[in-house]
Amino acid sequence: MLVLHTLGELRLGGGWTAKLSSPRIALTLLAYLARRSPRPVSRGELADLFWRERDAARARQSLRQVLLELKRIIGDGLVADTDRVFLTPGALALDVVRFEDDVAAGRWQEAVEGWRGEFLASADNVGGEDFRLWLEAEREGQHRSLRVSFRGLIERARANGNWREGLALAQRWVEQLPLEEEGHRHLIHLTHLDGHTVEALTLYAAFHARLRAADSEPTPAFLQLGTALERDAVGASGRRTPSSAALFTPDLTGRGHALAELEAVWRSVRAGTPATVLVEGEAGIGKSRFCGEFLRRLASETHGATILRVRGYEAAPHGALAAIAELVNTLVAAPGASGASPAALGEIARLALAIRERFPSLPQPTGQGHGLEDALVELLGAVSAERPVVLYFDDLPSADSATQQLLMSVSDRISTAVLFLVTALTGEDRTSAYVELATRAGVRRLKLQPLALGDIEVLLGSMLELAPSARNHLAQRLHAETGGNPFYIIELTAALVDDGLLLPTDAGAWRLEPSETGRPIPLPATIREVVGRRLDRLSLDSRTAVEAAAVLGRAFDPALVPLVVGVAPATLTGALEELIARRIVRECTGSPGGYEFTHEIMHRVAYDLLPAPRREALHRAAALAYHPDAGLDPGAERAFSYHQAQAGLSSRPGWHRSSRRRILLAALTSVVVVAGVGAGLLRKQQLPWDLQRVEVAPFENQTGDSSLDAVGRMAADWINRGWRRRGWWPPQPVGRGTRPGRRRWYGAGSTPMVTASGSGRRPLMRARARYCSSSIRSRALARNPWMRSSASGSGSPRRWPPTSTRGSAIGPAPPASPPHSRHTRNTPWASSSFSSSTTGPPSRITPGRRGSTPISVWRSWTPRWRT
């Protein structure tokens, strides 16, 4: 396939260029047809595009001759009908098409290598005005693609710490596109980061002069770069040591475009048009720093402005309208304040008593509903008539509601040169006044974004002097930890200095401690406090969801959150909406359906705030959530192993399955043993006990696995069934004068079944019991005549009850005993994985919580021997 080279030198592959009588016009027309393929172009349009200066007949004759020559070379791929001309798909290959495909596929290195020069560089004087407009549009699109390629390669080089490669790419960028400001900005920036500040300043001055010669204005970002270079060049001799204020007051970086927009609004205010600007961003993003820089520039102007500063407080020291009182005290001292009417000043004097000292003859305030509002509007108008006013209100939503409403009303009514500059946190609780301001027509909203990696390097360069490789490494770590939040960046850098991970050298520069690599950057108390306050403002459901997400990791699957903390899906949806609105979490761009914390600091603080028992319990629940997929998905297997290790569980892959089997087997074995012993005891001769039914409630599951809940219920049910078949009556209380002795229990055939004695022999089943109450004993005697006769001590012969049958309340009685008692000592027989406590009356045993008294039944009696 023939290849037409249009980037740089215009030529047709295969040596066909020399066979054309007018190669420049012929190949340019061929390139135009190839870019339009397969759409047809009329002959009249082609003649008008390339031969407009000729008459129609001569233009068509020239077109026929060019098409005839191209037809001989391309063949059937060029279709030239009576009135239309087009190229069939695949008839010709263009190098510019390959370049665009490489850019679209992210093959930036191949795209840059394939760029040989300007598109149709030799066709500037070909054709008429319409063709030149088409050519400029084509070139602009290819310039955009080339910028994307250079930008991506330079960012990749900076991320890898390869400064030489980045500088070479930036140099090639400015060679290919010499008037592109972005390429020059990258070149100057990389030169500065490489430690050659003077050379970078020279490059900046040269390009700035070139722009002015071309009647072009540089962007605010370029001017801000020049300001930083000049400051660094002047202060190069003063090294930044740990005591330097530059460590904690770095330059404002990454806000060039926002400053330019704010300055454009200020120019319209100076012309007499009032305006309101709302600066928004998350905590620590630099709203106050940004506004402070803007006000500093205004104060340095020759024809400055009247600047009024007010701040909102959550707990005003003087109650409602405290911020307005602070504003009034500054406003009445401004030039032009005396131009307000006495009535207005008298109305305002109720907030600032010092006004009456300056104007003692002011009338008393009227107390009308809108009197204070009208007075503020008039006073601001009088002051702004002298010179423009900037009313800067920092953190408006924190002020009391009366202050917010009053300020909103005044800003809506003002008609003079006043700029209302207001800041507010993004995603925090929004008051009605704030919502009104944000949605009001004409309000400009500036949302400050996190700093990019390059901006963080510039920020670090203004704080301390580091080697380029060390600065790039530290910038990458801070970007990953902070997400580009300037406050967090500055505080973490200071923490590195305090902990000895960032050390000054003898030459006055700085170096990173080698042991710093791979270690988490310590979080200072200031960051923990700021993030902790943000988490404290969350609702209970959102805080629960954050706890589960913190255990799952910085990036987490929202479907696992209900499995970890047991919240309903509807509740989780509302909680995620709140967390996104407050910029605690955000959606993952590379994982559809997933979420992640906005930055690593937010995740670390949320995880560290969890108490140790709560953290282990959540890790245990997370391990159970990952366990079903652990054998199928390697990622789930790694997460399962991590969570079980954090929960302090066994690290063996089958720990949960084997543990569940062991628990179930132990529970079933206990049930079988207890049931067997209980059945044997029920077949014995009945002791003359008082009647009292004993019931075992379901055991409480403390294993953390909800699938074992049924085991506790099943065990209690089996025991209760066995006891209900014959009944179980506790014995009479032990009387005084009795002493423990050796006794035997006999079955129906007088065979010893259980032997218990003080000498230490252990029965098959040991238990504790409480003495039964006298009321229950009385009811038992009333139902058993044999027990009544025995208890009354009458002289009538003692009768043994009949032999036990199924459903009988009383079984065979044991032989009579000498007149002394025995007290069996027994221990709890509940499993270590289950516990229960005696919380009700002695006749019922109910389950308890972890750490409560184990299940216990006291058995004590005075045996009777058969005579």
C-alpha positions, 0 to 999 in steps of 0.5 A: 500500500502506498504511504503518503507522508504529510508530517514534515516533508511532503512525499509519496512513497515508492519514488512516485513524487518525482513523476508528478508535474506539480508534486506540491499541489498534487500531493496536497490535493491527495492528502485532502482527499485522503482526510475526507475519505470515503466521503466524495468531493465535487470537482467544483469544490476542489477547483475552488479550493486549490485554483480559486485565483484562476477562472473556472475553465482553467481551474477545471483543466488543472484539476483534470490534469492532476487527477489523471496523474494521480489515477495512473499512480493509485489506480482504482483506489481513486474514483473520479466521476463526472462530478465527484472525486473520492478515495476508497478506504484502504487505497492510501495510508497516511502517516498522520493517521498512524500518529493519531492512532498511537495517541488514542491508544496511549502509545505516546513514545511511538507518537512522538517518534512518528512526528516529523514536523508540521502537517503539510508544512509546504502547503502554506501558500497552496489554495485559497482561503477556505483551504487554509482554514481547513489546514489550520483546523487540521493542524490544531487537532494534531497539536492537541494530540502532540501535547497529550503525548509530550505531557504524558511522557513528561509526567511519566518521567517525573514519576520515575525520577528521570529528570534527564529524560523529562528535560529532553522531552520538554526541549523537544516539545519547545522545538516542535511547537515553539510558541506553545506556552505549556512546553516552555513552562515544563522546560523551565519548571524541570530546569528549576527542579533540577537545581538550575534556578538561574538558568530556569529564570533565563529561559523564563525571561526569554520566552516572556519577551517572545510572547510580548513581541508577538502581542500575546499575554502569558497565562497566570500560571506562567507568571506565578512560575516566574514569581517563584523563580525570582524569589528563589533566585534572590533567596538562594544564599539563605538556606532553609534550615529547620528554624526557617519560616519557609518550612511552614509558610511555603509559596502558593502553588497550583492556584494560578487559574483560580487567581486569574478568575478572581482577578477578572471579577475584581476588575469588573468590581472596580468598574462599579459592578458588585459581585459575590465569589464563593470559594469552596474546598475541603478542610486544609485545601488552602481556601484561607491561604488563597484568599489571603494571597489575593488580598495581599496583592490588592493591598500592594496596588497603588490604588488599593481597596478597602479590605474588610475581614470577618470570620465565622465562629461556631461559638461566638463569644458575644452571642448572635451578630458577633461577626457583624459587630466585628465588621462594623467596628472596621467599617466605621473607621474606613474612608467614606464612612462619615458619608452615611446618614446619622440615622444609619450610624445610630442604628449601627451603634447598637452593635458597636458602642465606640461609634457614639464616642466618635459621633456623640450626637447620633439618634437612638436606634429605631428598633425596626425589623430591617433597620440594621440591614438598611443601615449596613447597605447605606454604610457600605455604599458610602465607603465604596463610593470612596474606593472599592470594597472587598468584604472577606468572610471566612467560613460563613457556615460557621457563623450564627444564623442571624449573621448569615441571613443579614449578610445574604440580605445585604449582599443581595441589595448592594449596588456599588463597587463591593466584592463579597468574598466568602469561603466554605467547606465542601460537603459539610452541613449547609445552612439555608443562607449558604444554600441561598448564596450558592444557588443565587444567580450571578454568584461565582463559585471557585472550587479549589482542587487538590494539588497535582504531583508537579505542584507538590514538588514546587511546594516542597521546593519553596519549603526546603532545598532537596536533591531532585531525586529526593524531592521527587520521591518525597512528592510522590509519597506525600501525594499518595498519602495526602491526595494533594491536600496542602495542609496535610502536605505541610504538616507531614513534612514538618513531622518528617523533620521532627522525627528525624526522617528529613535532616539538614546537611552541612551545606544547608540543604536537606536529605531524606534518611535512608530508613525513611523509604517504605516506612509510613509517615507519622501522623501529627496530632494536628492532622488527627484532630482535623480528621477526627472532627470531620468524622465526629460530624457523621451520623451514626450509620455513616460512622458505622459504615466508615468503621467497616470501610476502614477495616476493609482497606482504603479501597473497598467493595460496598457490598462487603460493608453490610456483612462486616457491620450488619447494616441494611442495604438501604441504610448503607446507601444513605450512609455512602451518600453522606460520606461522598457529600462530605468527601470522606470517600469517593468512587474508584475510577479504575474499579466500577462499583467500588469506593475508596477513601479520598486519601490515605490519611483519612483511612489511617485516622479512621482505622486508628480511632477504632478500639482494639476489641472493636477492630478485632471483631470487625477483622473477624467479620471481614474474614468470614465475609471473604472466606466463601471466595477464598479458594476461588479468587486469589485476591479474596484469599489474600484479603482473607489471610490478612483479616484473620491475621489481624483478628488474631486467628489461626493462619492455616487456610482451613482454620474456619472450616476445621474450627467449626467442625471441632466446635460442632463435634464437641457440642454434639458429644457433650449433648450425647454424654449429658443425655445419656447420663441424664437418662441413666439418672432418670431410671434410678429410684427417686429421692424424696426431693421437693418438686421443682422443674429445671429448664436450660435456656439456649446457649449463647453463641460466642464463637463469632459464627452465626451459623452455630446459633442452632447448635446452642438451641439444639443442645438446650432442647435435647437436655430439656426433653430428657428432663421433661420425660421424668422431671427433676426435683432438687433435694431438701436443704442440708440441715445442721449437724449433717456432714458430707460422706461417701454415698452411692447411687443405685439403679433398679438392680442395685448396681452402683452407677455414680460414686461421689465422695469427699475423697476426690472421686469424680461423678460422670456429670457434676453440677451445682444447684441452688436450694429450692424455696420452701413454697416449691417444696410445699407444692411438691409435698402436696402432690406426693403422699409418700413425701408428705408422710416422710416429711411429717415424721408420722409413725406410719410405715413409709411407702415407696412410690411405684416403679417408674413408668413413661410419663411418671412424675416420680421415679424409683426411690433410692434406699433409705440413708442414715440421718446425715447429709451429703453435699456434692461439689460440682463445677460448671459444665458449659462449653468454653464457647458457650456461656450462660448465667443464672439471672432469673428465679432459682427454677429457671436457668437463662443465658447470659453475656460474655464474662457472666456467671456460668450455668449452675445448678446446686444439688443438695439433699439428705439421703434416706436409707431403706430399712 
